[in-house]
């Protein structure tokens, strides 16, 4: 009886899958899948600035630059002072190889949300992974100046430095991590894992 009830309850869920969205849909041209899924997400939630930035990343990856730029513009129009929105836009440009556009988005982030320390530190990691070490360090120093006691941000940057083979830079920021909270066992464990993992992203 319970199984029958479960199956009856499940039927409406299956019927809500949009027409044409099946295994074949996801086996098609990846660029079409990216753009199509972004379109569907945007139709459901069209005004969230951070999501708009991420829809834009999918559009950019699919080759639809004009559509990506329109999504980025909408994201900024919805919340121009959110540093994380600007960071996500910069990340989208970086992931797709557009470094000048990414740098411009990050410059705007600093102007529009000058105290967004977490966005700054995440952007610094993104920049380091993209081979833009000088700008990464500049932005990380901004984050650290805003809150030198935030050991997690320092540890995240240390991890990125190890991952990218910049061991002198990693050592500098590992010291800053320790200085932030030397009696925090989670901090020491994080640094242990940074080096144990070779800087790889952790779960």
Buried (B, 14 or more C-beta within 10 A) or exposed (E): EEEEEEEEEEEEEEEEEEEEEEEEEEEEEEBEBBBBBBBEBBEEEEEBBBBBBBBBBBBBBBEBBEBBBBBBEBBBEBBEBBBBBBBBBBBBBBBBEBBEBBBBBBEBBBEBBEEBBBBBBBBBBBBBBBEBBEBBBBBBBBBBEBBEEBBBBBBBBBBBBBBBEBEEBBEBBBEBBBEBBEEBEEBBEBBEBBBEEEBEEEE
